[in-house]
Amino acid sequence: MQWTLVIPLKPLARAKSRLAATAGDGLRPGLALAFAQDTVAAVAACAAVRDVVVVTDDTLAGRELAALGARIVPDAPGEGLNAALRHGTAAVRAGRPEVAVAALNADLPALRPLELARVLDGAAQFPRAFLPDAAGIGTTLLAAAAGTELRPVFGTASRARHAASGAVELALDGVDSVRQDVDTGEDLRAALALGVGPRTAAAAARLLIAD
């Protein structure tokens, strides 16, 4: 099965606010962009992925991610993460109604294409499926097969919310890179330990120099 991945991204000036204590407001937007760039690059290199759509109103991020092969869809609703995902999915399915779609976080800088393929292959066995994050509270990926609505309920305790919505939780080992999102300094250290993409590595090096 070939998937279209939909990745939402806030304007960089507002992204990753919980990293301010680690990166400061000066470096934080650059880190958020680096996370998204490494995420999109890994997605584009995944054999199970047909294409990737990024929902964002950020001009810089849109330009940089389009250069990596992403289709940019403006966040017309402007009403948060779940509305952006519904809008992005509708834009995809307006032209290809039967495509399988998966929502993916934009902050997975350690993402490995082979691990993502394993997760998508597992998701293909169910109408809707999701992968919990490394903390076991949130969600990093939500998948919907062809003909099935995505019905995202990201936000606080989204692991429990997606399970309650009827999506199947994927219990997979060896896919840490797909689970390790980055919201805090501790998360960033965990991602660096896994091995991040080149843009995040460079941004993190600047952070260390600044410290």
Phi, psi and omega in degrees: 000136176258136187246151164255126179260135180248121185240117177272145179216122175294161167307137188301329180297336181251355186281149172057046182299332181285352175271359183301324181294333181267317188254342187074164182288341180288318183264342185301313179300323178295322176296315180300319178294317179299317177303311183295319179298314180292326176296310182296320179298318179292320178299315182296335181271000183275128184295337182275355185256126176278315179199170183227136179242131176248126178261109182202153173253004182278120185295313181296311180299317179301316180295315183291321181283328174297325178295338178269001177106002181280146169273129183261127177243121178299145180279075185300319180296320182059033185239027175103181190299309185293322176295321178296320179292319177297319180294315179296319179294319178296322178296320178294312187280352174296326179261334181224081188301332187261012183286144172279133183235152175219133174272136182225140176296152179270001186242056180240068189290346178263007188305133177250129181303320181292323178291321176298319179298321178298318180295316180293323176297321176294319180294332182295347180278354187225155175298316176223139180209158181215160177241124178288157179282177184297331180283345179079014182243319183259197182224136175254336181216135174230125186242145176225126180291169178306134179082002181246135177290145180290315179050062181286140174226051177292160182132201182303131178054044185290338175301310180293324182291320178291322176297317180294335180280355178103356177287145181274130176282130179275121179257090185235137173266158174073024177234038183302327183292337179274344183261340188272084172278169186231109175243334186231171176299323177296319177299319180297318178297321178295319178294318178299324178294326176288329184107107185263170177289170188295326182288319177292321178300317180293318180294320179293325177296321176295323178298316180295321178296319180296323178294000000 
